């Protein structure tokens, strides 16, 4: 018999698990820095941040809930694109960048401040930390059926308590008054906030976490596709509310901290200094615990998602074996250091992130254009060409006249120059179908509306 429902408590547990999977260290670091930069324009800037830091990631999870997995969703463009794009997404958010970053950020914020100067310059602390960190991640990942319990009902509440204490303290006893915005945020606050949320990588993460959420719901006994989609939506709302509250409070902390600690170079420095002002030396310990918990949950979510995907692609390798492979590989990559890891990842993310956004948005418009693959193809080609140029420019390549053209596109200054070409590409694809005819996507008649 098909089970179409679970208890409210179970829905909340799944929602809290999703919230914790999204809330990595980067999500704790970016908002305070945004607050410092935005100053009195904080609410306009944070509105932009919430679009890409909360809205799009939740839509990504729901899109996967409707399509069942990323490969099915991406195959609406073309089956070959479906498998290649999915592999690229899982490698980027997984062992190449996302998973190693969880360990390096834990080290930078949660361990390095407690080390002596000489010890901090040694490679050994990061090496030891990464081994311990991924050993714990492996233990939590080896039994995905217990993921909701371990993360949704144990780790997440502890993380929420820590963040709540920090937020309440900052409201009752503010660090200082909100400062004036920096030059970049005087007239362009919304889009600067939009880009900050874009850099969290959570939209890509949502495409990967979707399979974890679906698996967790199925493990609770739900097998009906419509019921799964409905529960994914409810869990997404719970996660969105949690993320929004965290971002608002952390952004406020950053905005009110300038008078006391000055304008700092990055969000890690801002939240570290602010926490120390609010709680003294105890603040560093509180922050270290929060960062470690946030990074562990994200690491576990990414390892679980990637292991489930690659075990299906390579049946000869079991889920357990791939978990170990991912952990060992991520340990090696993590030891190149956070700064180098970010510098390498940014150009690649500049290319694949816009493609992910367009794919998600089209998935919700799917029934309105009858699922024609030409619409997906047109959107992906136009978006991909512009985002590829943006990625090459970000990597330091000079593209001559092409680069000048790309940087002169509407919204290019705001970091989303691919948006208008993407729309035009979709319209051209739709027009091509109207003129020459094409069969509707076979998923149109079976998809969950």
N, C-alpha and C positions, 0 to 999 in steps of 0.2 A: 504493500500500500504506500502511495506517495505521501510524504510528509510535507505539508505546505506552510508550517509555522514553527516558530520556536518561542520561548518565553521572553518577556521584556528584559529580564536579567541577562539572558544569553545574548540578546541584541546589543545591550549596553556593553557587554564584555567584548564582543566583536568590534564594536565602535571604538572602545578604548584601545584595543589591540591595533586597529588601523591608525588611530591618533599617535600611538607610540612609535609605530613603524615610520610614520612621516617625520616625527619630531626628532631629527638628528641634531648634532651639535651645531651644524651650519644654521639651522633654524633658530637656535638660541643666540647665535652670534650676529646674524644679519640685522635683526630688528633694532638692537641698541645703537648700532652704527648708523642705521637709517634715521633714528631719532635724533642723534647728534647733528647729522647733516641737514635734516628738514627743519629743526627748530620749531618755530611757531606755526609752520606749515605742516606740522606732524600729521594732522588728520587727513589732509589731501594726499600726502605721500603714502600713508599707511593704507588708504583706500586702494591705491594702485598696487601696493604690495599684496593685499588680500586677494586681488584678482588672480594673480599668478602664483601666489604662495598658498592659497587656500582653494579658490574656486576651480581653477584648472586641474589641480591634482585630484580633487574629489570627482570632478567630471571624468577624469581618466579612469578612476576605479570603477565608476558606474558604467563607462563605455566598455570596459573589459567584462563587467558583469553581464551586460547585454550580449556581447559577442562571444563570451566564454573564455577567450584567451587572446593575447596580442597577435599571434600569427593569423588567426581567423580574421581579426579586424584588419590587419595590414594586407591580407590577401585580397581584399576588395579592390586594391589597386592592381595587383597581379600576383599570382602564386609565387613567382620567383622573388618579387619584391617583398612579399609576406615573410618568407623565411630569412632573406638577407637582412631586412630591416629589423626583424625580431632578434636575430643573432647579434647585430650591432648594438641594439638597445641593451640587451642583457650583458654583453661584454663591457659596455661603457659604464652602466650603472652598477655593474657587478665587480668582477675581479680586476679590471684595469684601473678604475677610478673610484667608484662609489664605496665598495667594501674596504679597500685600503685606507681611504680617507677617514673612515670611522675610527680607526686605530690611531692615525697620526694626529687627529684633532683631540682625541682623548689624552694623548701624550702632551701636546702643546699647551692645553688649558688645564688638564687635570693632574699632570705629573710634573712638568717642567718648572712651574713656579715654586715647587718645594725642593728643587735640587740646587746644589751649590753651582757656582759659575763654571768650575772646572768639570764637574760631573755633567752639567748641561751641554757641554761641548763634545762629550764623548758619544759614540754611536751605541754603546752598550745599553743605556737605559731604554731607548726606543726599541731596540732589538728584544730585550727582555719583556717589555710591556706588550709588544705586538704578539709575542708568543702566548703570554697569559691571556691577553684579550681575545685572541682567536680560539684558544682552547675553550674558554667559556662560551664563545659564540657557537662552536661546534657542539658542545653539550646541549645547549638550548635548541639547536637546529636538528639534532638527530631524530627527534620524535616530534614531527610537525603536528600530530594530533593533540599534543599538550601545549601548543603554542598559545592558544587563547587563554588557557589557565595561567601559564607562566608569565605571559606579558600583560594580557588584558585584566587579570585580577590580582596580580602581585607587583610586578615592576612598575606598571603605569601609575597606579595609585600613589606609590612612593614618590615617583617623579612629579606628579601633580601636587603633592603636598609641599615638596621643596620649592617648586615654582610659585605656588600660592603664597608661601611665606615670604618669598622675595618680593612678589607683587604687592602684597598687603603692606609690608614694611615700607615700600617706596611711596605708597599712597598716604599712609598715616604720617610718615616722617620723610617727606621728599628730600632728595639730595640738594635740590635748589630750584630756582625758577626756570621755565623753559626759555631757551636762548633764541636769538635771531637765526634764521636759516642761512646756510652757506650760499655762496653765489649760485651754484648749480641748482639749488632748490628754491630760489626766489621766484622763478617763473615756470619751472618745469617739474614741479613736485610730483605730480601724479605719475608721469612716465618714468621718472627716476625710481620711484617706489615700485612701479611695474617691473622694471628691469631687475631690481634687487630681488624681488620674488621669483623672477625668471631664473636667477642664478642659484636658487636653492636646489634645483634639479628635481623638485618634487613632482612635476608633471610627468617626467620620464619615470620617476619612482612609482607613480600611481599606475602606470602601465604594467610595471613589474609586480607591484604588490597585489594587483587585482587577483592574480591566480592564488595567492596565499589566502586572501579573504574568502574567495569562492571555496577553496579546499576546506577552510575552517568551518564554513557554513555547512558544507556537505558532511563533514565529520560530526556535526550536530544532528544529522539525520535528515536534512532537507535535500530533496532530489529534484523537485519541480523547478524548471527553469524560471518561470515567472516569479515564483516565491523567492528564489535565490536573488533575482534582480531586485526585488522589493526590499529584501533584507540588506543587500549591498547599499541601496539608496539610504536606508535608515542609518546604517553604520556610518556612511559617508557624512550624513548630517551631524551625527554625534562628533565625529572626528573634526569636521569643519568648525563647529562651535568651540571645541577645545583649542584648536590651532589659533582661531581668531582671538580668543581671550589671552592666550600666551603672547601672541604677537603684539596686541595692543598694550599690554602691561610692560613688555620688554622695550617696546619703542618709546613709551613714556619715560622709562628709566633712563634711556639714552638721551632723550630730549632735555631732561631736567638735570643732567650730570655735567654739562659743559662748564658751568661756573665753578664747580668744585675740582674737576679733574682735567679740564681743558679739552680741546679737540684732539682726539687720538687717531692713529693711523688705520686701525682696523677694529672690527667688532669684538674680537677676542680680548683686546686690550681694554675696550670700553666696559664690557660686562665684568671683567676681572677687577678693574679699578672701582667700578660702581658697587659691586658686591662687597668689596673690602670697606668702602666708605659706610655702607649700610650696616654691616655686621662685624667690622673689624677683622681680625685675623681668622675668626670663625667663618667669615664669608668665603674665604678661599677654599676652605674644606667643603662648605655647602655647594659651591659652584663645581668643585671637582666631582662630587657625588652626582650632581645633576647631569653634568656633561657625560660622565661615564655611563650612567643609566640610559641617557638618550642615545649615545653611540652604540651601546650593546644592542638595544632594541632594533635600531636601524640595521646594524650588521646582521643580526639574526634574520630579519625580514628579507634582506637582499640575498643572503646565502641560501635561505629556504627557497625563495623564488627561483634563483638561478639553478639550484640543484634539481628542482622539480622540472624545469624546462629542459635542461641539458640531458637529464636522465631519460626523457621522452625522445629526444633527438638521437641519443646514442644508447640504445637499449643494452649494449654490452657492459655499460658502466651503471652500477646501481646508484640510487639516490645517496646512500651512505658514502660510497667511494667518491662521488663528486663533491659532497660536503667537505671531505678531507682535502681533496685537490684544491678546491676554492680557498680553503683556509691557509694551506701552505703557500699557494701562489700569492694570495693577498698579503701574507706576512712578508714575503720577499719585496713586493711592490711598495708596501708601506714604509719600508726602510730607506726609500729614496728621499723621504721628507715631505712635509706638507706643502711648502712653497713650490717645489719643483713639480709635485703632483698636480697642483692647481694650474700652474702655467702650461703644462702639457695638455690638460683636459679642456681648458677653455675654448680653444679653436674647434675642437671636435664637437663639443656641446653646442657651439654656435651654429654648427651645420645640422645636427640631428634634432635639436630642440624645436625649431620652427616646424619641421616635418611632423613631429609628434603632436604639436598643437593643432595643426590643420587636420590631421587624421582624426583627432578626438572630436573637433567641432563638426567635421563632416559626418561622423558616426551618428550624431544627434539629428542631423538634417537628412540622413539617409532615406527615410520614406518620402520626403518632399520632392526629391529629384529621382525617385523610383530606383535608387540604388545603382544608377548607371556607373559603370567602372570608368567611363571616360571623364566623368567629373572628378573622381579621385585622381586619375592619371594627370589631368590638366593641372589640378591644384598642387600635386606633388612635384611635377616637373618645374612649374614656375617658382614655387617656394624653394625647391631644392637648388635651383640655379642661383638664386639671390643669396640664400643662406650659405652656399658653398663659397661664393665670393666673399661674403662677410667673414667666413672662417679663415680663408686664406689671408685676408687683410689683417685679421686678428693675430695670425701667425707671423706677420711681418713681411708678407710678400707684396710687392708692388704690381698692381694689375693694369697700370697705365690708364688708357681711356675707359676700359671696362670698370676699373675701380672708381674712377670719377663719376661714371654713370650710376653705379650702385649707391655710392654715398650721396648722390643728389636725389635719390628717390624719395617720395613722400614718406614721412615718419622714420626715415633713415637715422636722423639725428636722435630720435627717441629709441633707437635700437630695434625697431620692428619694420625695417624697410621692405621685408619680404611680404608684409601683410596685404598690401594692395595688389602686387603681382599675383599672389596666391588666389585672391578673389577673381581676378581677371582670368587666370588659368582655369579655375572651376567653371566660369561662365563660358569660356571657349570650348571646354570639354562637353558641357551641356548642349551648347549650340551645335557642335559637331554631331552629337547624337540625334538632335532634331532634324538636321539636314540629311544625314546619311543613314540614320536608323541604327539601332543596336538593341540587343536583348538586355532586358533588365537583369540586374544582379540576382542570382538565384536565392540569395539570402533574404531578399525583400519580402517574400511571402512567408518566411519562417522566423524572421527576427522578432525579438521582443520589443514591442512599441512602448 
